[in-house]
Amino acid sequence: MNKLIAAVAATLFAGAAFAQAPATTAAASADTKAEAKADAKVAKADAKANEKVAKAKADEKATDAKADAKNEKTHAKAHAKAEKKIAAAEKQEKKAEADAAKK
């Protein structure tokens, strides 16, 4: 009789232990899956943000290059115009000196 009671008690404890273990594992795996999904979302958002920053920096460099090129072109035009004015003024000065020498 004692053996029978001991066997029943052991079966109850063993059954209770096995019945609870998968529930804990399932809950833990569900939490782990949720955390993994959240981590994946955060990683994806970070990757997109980094991509946008890189694109913005590239756009900034392109814009700066265009502005520098435009500035160089404007400077060259202004320099050429100034040289023409200087040449015309020197020509006019030489003409005035030649006219003064004739008189």
GUNU-542835 format. One line per 10 residues: number of its first residue (from 1); for each residue x, y, z of C-alpha. Coordinates in nm, 3 decimals, m for minus. Layout:
residues N
NUM> X/Y/Z ~ ...
end
This chain:
residues 103
1> 0.000/0.000/0.000 ~ 0.283/0.236/0.085 ~ 0.442/0.158/m0.250 ~ 0.117/0.239/m0.427 ~ 0.079/0.573/m0.250 ~ 0.443/0.659/m0.320 ~ 0.400/0.573/m0.689 ~ 0.085/0.788/m0.718 ~ 0.254/1.079/m0.539 ~ 0.561/1.050/m0.761
11> 0.342/1.044/m1.071 ~ 0.155/1.354/m0.958 ~ 0.476/1.548/m0.891 ~ 0.633/1.434/m1.216 ~ 0.318/1.513/m1.414 ~ 0.293/1.858/m1.259 ~ 0.659/1.929/m1.337 ~ 0.628/1.820/m1.700 ~ 0.299/2.003/m1.744 ~ 0.446/2.333/m1.627
21> 0.775/2.318/m1.813 ~ 0.641/2.360/m2.168 ~ 0.415/2.647/m2.063 ~ 0.714/2.833/m1.928 ~ 0.917/2.755/m2.238 ~ 0.634/2.866/m2.468 ~ 0.592/3.191/m2.279 ~ 0.966/3.248/m2.281 ~ 0.990/3.176/m2.652 ~ 0.700/3.413/m2.722
31> 0.878/3.686/m2.527 ~ 1.199/3.607/m2.709 ~ 1.024/3.626/m3.046 ~ 0.867/3.960/m2.953 ~ 1.204/4.095/m2.842 ~ 1.366/3.970/m3.161 ~ 1.099/4.141/m3.372 ~ 1.141/4.464/m3.176 ~ 1.519/4.446/m3.216 ~ 1.480/4.383/m3.588
41> 1.251/4.686/m3.623 ~ 1.500/4.904/m3.435 ~ 1.787/4.779/m3.649 ~ 1.589/4.842/m3.968 ~ 1.499/5.194/m3.854 ~ 1.863/5.264/m3.768 ~ 1.975/5.138/m4.108 ~ 1.723/5.362/m4.285 ~ 1.828/5.661/m4.075 ~ 2.195/5.598/m4.151
51> 2.113/5.565/m4.522 ~ 1.928/5.897/m4.517 ~ 2.218/6.068/m4.341 ~ 2.464/5.930/m4.595 ~ 2.243/6.045/m4.883 ~ 2.205/6.391/m4.730 ~ 2.583/6.422/m4.693 ~ 2.633/6.313/m5.054 ~ 2.373/6.567/m5.170 ~ 2.547/6.835/m4.966
61> 2.882/6.755/m5.129 ~ 2.723/6.765/m5.475 ~ 2.557/7.098/m5.400 ~ 2.885/7.240/m5.269 ~ 3.066/7.122/m5.581 ~ 2.805/7.287/m5.804 ~ 2.825/7.610/m5.604 ~ 3.205/7.608/m5.623 ~ 3.194/7.549/m5.998 ~ 2.944/7.831/m6.043
71> 3.157/8.058/m5.826 ~ 3.467/7.976/m6.032 ~ 3.279/8.049/m6.355 ~ 3.145/8.380/m6.220 ~ 3.491/8.476/m6.099 ~ 3.645/8.393/m6.437 ~ 3.383/8.601/m6.620 ~ 3.436/8.896/m6.387 ~ 3.812/8.869/m6.425 ~ 3.789/8.860/m6.806
81> 3.555/9.162/m6.805 ~ 3.793/9.354/m6.580 ~ 4.089/9.269/m6.805 ~ 3.896/9.398/m7.109 ~ 3.820/9.723/m6.926 ~ 4.184/9.760/m6.822 ~ 4.301/9.694/m7.178 ~ 4.054/9.950/m7.315 ~ 4.161/10.208/m7.057 ~ 4.532/10.149/m7.136
91> 4.458/10.181/m7.510 ~ 4.270/10.504/m7.451 ~ 4.556/10.633/m7.231 ~ 4.814/10.553/m7.502 ~ 4.595/10.727/m7.761 ~ 4.568/11.033/m7.538 ~ 4.947/11.035/m7.491 ~ 5.000/11.003/m7.869 ~ 4.757/11.288/m7.934 ~ 4.933/11.500/m7.672
101> 5.272/11.425/m7.830 ~ 5.147/11.537/m8.173 ~ 5.041/11.878/m8.041
end
